[in-house]
């Protein structure tokens, strides 16, 4: 009864005063978000900072812009009744799906072999990132309607809803985001009350699908190499193995206390490929060491815990 009463009072208060929710923000949640956002800007800057005065600061500007946009979105979501988002779930899902279709047409631009982006002047927009939020929203809509009563027909509806954006993203191709969507789908269905028998069946089907994909033309060679690099870490001809080795070296360089800000050799000399995106953790670990990396992971864990606690009383 207590969580419902808290939610009811907050809802009534927000209707009287649109800024009321701002007075009930979780300071721990906000603190973790601010610290991690600033750390992210520093890490991206250090990973893209060139040795001379003429290096491009575009990544720094982009990350800073995204942080400000995220702050604005956070404030917006804080003053809007989240129940209203329920009504917009399918619309957002439809818009995102349309963008995923358009991005593989001549309107999209190709980066690193994947046609996943729209070029908007100095910025690039990746619709696949919005598909994560869209999938969360529409699955939450369906699961709230089902209320834990998930039969085979409803399971098929959930799977079909998730499969559409996954298929479109694989056409780009972007295996990484597709796997994230799979994780989102499974997590939400587990939390939403998916019966154990269906979980077992989906797990078996998923394992069979992975084995089949690795032995089929569905995956490009570089994608297959990334998934199987751990099998033979001594295969230096595999580019994925090279990435892993350089990442491990950067983390090892950090030691306990780190090399210091902007002083990590792997980071400063650009040995880690795509460090500002896929391997950004190595920039943190090399410069701030085991202690700094552990603090960052702790903050992420605390952030997730506070989000979970808030969700429990909403």
C-alpha positions as CSV (number, residue, x, y, z in Angstrom):
1,X,0.0,0.0,0.0
2,X,2.9,2.4,0.8
3,X,4.3,2.5,-2.8
4,X,0.8,3.2,-4.2
5,X,0.2,6.0,-1.7
6,X,3.6,7.6,-2.5
7,X,2.9,7.4,-6.2
8,X,-0.7,8.8,-5.8
9,X,0.5,11.8,-3.7
10,X,3.3,12.5,-6.2
11,X,0.8,12.3,-9.1
12,X,-1.7,14.7,-7.5
13,X,1.1,17.1,-6.6
14,X,2.4,17.1,-10.1
15,X,-1.0,18.0,-11.5
16,X,-1.2,21.0,-9.2
17,X,2.4,22.2,-9.8
18,X,4.3,21.0,-13.0
19,X,7.6,21.7,-11.3
20,X,6.7,19.6,-8.2
21,X,8.5,16.4,-9.4
22,X,11.8,18.4,-9.4
23,X,11.6,18.7,-5.7
24,X,11.4,15.0,-5.3
25,X,14.4,14.1,-7.3
26,X,16.8,11.5,-5.9
27,X,20.1,13.3,-5.1
28,X,22.0,10.0,-5.4
29,X,20.6,9.3,-8.8
30,X,21.4,12.8,-10.0
31,X,24.9,12.7,-8.5
32,X,25.8,9.5,-10.2
33,X,24.4,10.8,-13.5
34,X,26.4,14.0,-13.4
35,X,29.6,12.4,-12.3
36,X,29.4,9.7,-15.0
37,X,28.5,12.2,-17.7
38,X,31.5,14.4,-16.9
39,X,33.7,11.4,-16.8
40,X,32.4,10.3,-20.2
41,X,33.3,13.7,-21.7
42,X,36.8,13.5,-20.2
43,X,37.3,9.9,-21.4
44,X,36.1,10.7,-25.0
45,X,38.4,13.8,-25.0
46,X,41.4,11.9,-23.9
47,X,40.8,9.1,-26.4
48,X,40.6,11.5,-29.3
49,X,43.1,14.1,-28.2
50,X,45.9,14.3,-30.8
51,X,49.6,14.9,-30.1
52,X,49.6,18.3,-31.8
53,X,47.7,21.6,-31.7
54,X,45.8,20.8,-34.9
55,X,43.8,17.8,-33.8
56,X,40.0,17.8,-34.2
57,X,37.8,18.5,-31.2
58,X,34.7,17.2,-32.9
59,X,34.3,14.3,-30.6
60,X,34.6,16.5,-27.6
61,X,32.0,18.9,-28.9
62,X,29.6,16.1,-29.9
63,X,29.9,14.3,-26.5
64,X,29.3,17.6,-24.7
65,X,26.3,18.4,-26.9
66,X,24.9,14.9,-26.2
67,X,25.4,15.5,-22.5
68,X,23.4,18.7,-22.6
69,X,20.7,17.1,-24.7
70,X,20.5,14.3,-22.2
71,X,20.2,16.8,-19.3
72,X,17.3,18.5,-21.0
73,X,15.6,15.2,-21.7
74,X,16.1,14.2,-18.0
75,X,14.4,17.4,-16.8
76,X,11.6,16.9,-19.4
77,X,10.9,13.4,-18.2
78,X,11.0,14.5,-14.6
79,X,8.1,17.0,-15.1
80,X,6.0,14.8,-17.3
81,X,3.8,12.1,-15.9
82,X,5.4,8.9,-17.1
83,X,1.9,7.3,-17.4
84,X,1.3,9.6,-20.4
85,X,4.3,7.9,-22.2
86,X,2.1,4.8,-22.3
87,X,-0.1,6.4,-24.9
88,X,2.9,7.3,-27.1
89,X,4.7,4.0,-27.1
90,X,3.4,2.7,-30.4
91,X,3.8,6.1,-32.1
92,X,7.4,6.3,-31.1
93,X,7.9,2.6,-32.1
94,X,6.4,3.4,-35.6
95,X,8.5,6.5,-36.1
96,X,11.7,4.6,-35.1
97,X,10.9,1.7,-37.4
98,X,10.3,4.1,-40.3
99,X,13.7,5.7,-39.7
100,X,15.3,2.2,-39.6
101,X,13.8,1.6,-43.1
102,X,15.0,5.0,-44.4
103,X,18.5,4.7,-43.1
104,X,19.3,1.8,-45.5
105,X,18.2,3.8,-48.5
106,X,20.3,6.5,-50.2
107,X,19.2,8.9,-47.5
108,X,21.5,7.1,-45.0
109,X,25.3,7.3,-44.8
110,X,27.8,4.5,-44.3
111,X,30.3,4.5,-41.5
112,X,32.8,1.7,-41.0
113,X,30.9,-0.7,-43.3
114,X,27.5,-0.1,-41.7
115,X,24.7,2.0,-43.2
116,X,23.4,3.1,-39.9
117,X,23.5,6.8,-39.8
118,X,21.8,10.0,-41.0
119,X,24.3,12.9,-41.7
120,X,22.9,16.1,-40.2
121,X,25.6,18.7,-40.9
122,X,28.5,18.1,-38.4
123,X,26.4,15.6,-36.5
124,X,25.3,12.1,-37.3
125,X,22.1,10.4,-36.0
126,X,21.8,6.6,-35.5
127,X,18.2,5.5,-35.5
128,X,19.2,2.2,-34.0
129,X,19.9,4.0,-30.7
130,X,16.4,5.2,-30.6
131,X,15.1,1.7,-31.3
132,X,16.3,0.7,-27.8
133,X,14.0,3.2,-26.2
134,X,11.2,2.4,-28.6
135,X,11.4,-1.3,-27.9
136,X,11.4,-0.7,-24.1
137,X,8.3,1.4,-24.5
138,X,6.3,-0.8,-26.6
139,X,7.2,-4.0,-24.7
140,X,6.3,-2.2,-21.5
141,X,2.9,-1.3,-23.1
142,X,2.2,-4.9,-24.0
143,X,3.4,-6.5,-20.8
144,X,1.4,-4.0,-18.7
145,X,-1.7,-5.1,-20.8
146,X,-0.9,-8.8,-20.3
147,X,-0.3,-8.4,-16.5
148,X,1.8,-11.5,-16.3
149,X,-0.7,-13.7,-18.2
150,X,1.5,-14.6,-21.2
151,X,0.3,-17.5,-23.3
152,X,1.8,-18.7,-26.6
153,X,-0.2,-16.2,-28.6
154,X,1.0,-13.3,-26.6
155,X,4.5,-14.6,-26.6
156,X,4.5,-14.6,-30.4
157,X,3.2,-11.0,-30.3
158,X,6.1,-9.9,-28.1
159,X,8.7,-11.7,-30.2
160,X,7.3,-10.3,-33.5
161,X,7.3,-6.8,-32.1
162,X,11.0,-7.1,-31.1
163,X,12.0,-9.0,-34.3
164,X,11.0,-6.2,-36.7
165,X,13.6,-3.6,-35.5
166,X,16.2,-6.4,-35.0
167,X,15.8,-7.5,-38.6
168,X,16.0,-3.9,-40.0
169,X,19.2,-3.3,-37.9
170,X,20.8,-6.4,-39.2
171,X,20.3,-5.2,-42.7
172,X,22.6,-2.3,-42.0
173,X,24.4,-4.4,-40.6
174,X,24.9,-3.7,-36.9
175,X,25.3,-6.9,-34.8
176,X,26.1,-5.0,-31.6
177,X,22.8,-3.1,-31.3
178,X,20.9,-6.2,-32.4
179,X,22.3,-8.2,-29.5
180,X,21.5,-5.3,-27.1
181,X,17.9,-5.5,-28.4
182,X,17.8,-9.2,-27.7
183,X,19.0,-8.6,-24.1
184,X,16.4,-5.8,-23.7
185,X,13.6,-8.2,-25.0
186,X,14.7,-11.1,-22.7
187,X,15.1,-8.9,-19.6
188,X,11.7,-7.2,-20.0
189,X,9.9,-10.5,-20.7
190,X,11.5,-12.0,-17.6
191,X,10.5,-9.1,-15.4
192,X,7.1,-9.1,-17.1
193,X,6.3,-12.6,-15.9
194,X,7.3,-14.9,-18.8
195,X,6.7,-18.5,-17.7
196,X,9.7,-20.7,-17.0
197,X,8.9,-23.1,-19.8
198,X,9.0,-20.4,-22.4
199,X,12.3,-19.1,-21.0
200,X,13.8,-22.6,-21.4
201,X,12.5,-22.9,-25.0
202,X,13.7,-19.4,-26.0
203,X,17.2,-20.2,-24.5
204,X,17.5,-23.4,-26.5
205,X,16.3,-21.7,-29.7
206,X,18.7,-18.9,-29.1
207,X,21.7,-21.2,-28.7
208,X,20.7,-23.1,-31.8
209,X,20.3,-19.8,-33.6
210,X,23.8,-18.6,-32.6
211,X,25.4,-21.8,-33.8
212,X,23.5,-21.6,-37.0
213,X,24.4,-17.9,-37.6
214,X,28.1,-18.6,-37.1
215,X,28.0,-21.2,-39.8
216,X,25.8,-19.3,-42.3
217,X,26.3,-16.3,-44.6
218,X,24.0,-14.2,-42.4
219,X,27.1,-12.8,-40.6
220,X,30.0,-11.0,-42.3
221,X,33.5,-12.4,-41.7
222,X,34.4,-9.5,-39.4
223,X,31.3,-10.1,-37.3
224,X,32.0,-13.8,-37.1
225,X,35.6,-13.1,-36.1
226,X,34.5,-10.8,-33.3
227,X,32.2,-13.5,-31.8
228,X,34.8,-16.3,-32.0
229,X,38.0,-14.3,-31.2
230,X,38.1,-15.7,-27.7
231,X,38.4,-19.3,-29.0
232,X,42.0,-18.6,-30.3
233,X,43.4,-15.4,-28.7
234,X,46.8,-16.2,-30.2
235,X,45.6,-15.7,-33.8
236,X,47.3,-12.4,-34.6
237,X,45.8,-12.4,-38.1
238,X,42.4,-11.8,-36.6
239,X,41.7,-8.0,-36.3
240,X,39.4,-8.7,-33.4
241,X,42.2,-10.4,-31.5
242,X,44.4,-7.3,-32.1
243,X,41.7,-5.1,-30.6
244,X,41.5,-7.3,-27.5
245,X,45.2,-7.3,-27.1
246,X,45.5,-3.6,-27.3
247,X,42.6,-3.1,-24.9
248,X,44.1,-5.5,-22.4
249,X,47.5,-3.7,-22.6
250,X,45.8,-0.4,-22.0
251,X,44.1,-1.8,-18.9
252,X,47.3,-3.4,-17.6
253,X,49.2,-0.1,-18.1
254,X,46.8,1.5,-15.7
255,X,47.9,-0.6,-12.7
256,X,46.3,0.3,-9.4
257,X,46.3,4.1,-9.6
258,X,46.6,4.8,-13.3
259,X,49.0,6.6,-15.6
260,X,47.3,10.0,-14.9
261,X,45.0,12.1,-17.0
262,X,46.2,12.3,-20.7
263,X,49.3,10.2,-19.9
264,X,48.3,6.7,-20.9
265,X,50.6,5.5,-23.8
266,X,48.0,3.3,-25.4
267,X,45.4,6.0,-25.3
268,X,47.7,9.0,-26.1
269,X,49.3,7.2,-29.1
270,X,46.0,5.8,-30.4
271,X,46.9,2.1,-30.3
272,X,43.3,1.0,-29.3
273,X,41.0,1.1,-32.3
274,X,37.7,3.0,-32.0
275,X,38.6,3.7,-28.4
276,X,36.2,6.6,-28.1
277,X,33.3,4.2,-28.7
278,X,33.6,0.4,-28.3
279,X,36.7,0.5,-26.0
280,X,36.1,3.7,-24.0
281,X,36.5,1.8,-20.8
282,X,40.2,1.2,-21.6
283,X,40.8,5.0,-21.6
284,X,39.4,5.2,-18.1
285,X,41.3,2.2,-16.8
286,X,44.6,3.2,-18.3
287,X,44.5,6.8,-17.0
288,X,42.8,6.2,-13.6
289,X,43.8,2.6,-12.9
290,X,42.0,-0.1,-11.1
291,X,40.8,2.3,-8.4
292,X,39.3,4.7,-10.9
293,X,37.7,2.0,-13.1
294,X,36.2,0.4,-10.0
295,X,34.7,3.6,-8.8
296,X,33.2,4.1,-12.3
297,X,31.7,0.6,-12.2
298,X,30.4,1.2,-8.7
299,X,28.7,4.4,-9.8
300,X,27.0,2.6,-12.7
301,X,25.9,-0.2,-10.3
302,X,24.5,2.4,-7.9
303,X,22.8,4.2,-10.7
304,X,21.0,1.0,-11.8
305,X,20.1,0.2,-8.2
306,X,18.5,3.6,-7.6
307,X,16.6,3.4,-10.9
308,X,15.3,-0.1,-9.8
309,X,14.3,1.3,-6.4
310,X,12.4,4.2,-8.0
311,X,10.6,1.8,-10.4
312,X,9.6,-0.4,-7.4
313,X,7.6,2.5,-5.9
314,X,6.1,3.9,-9.1
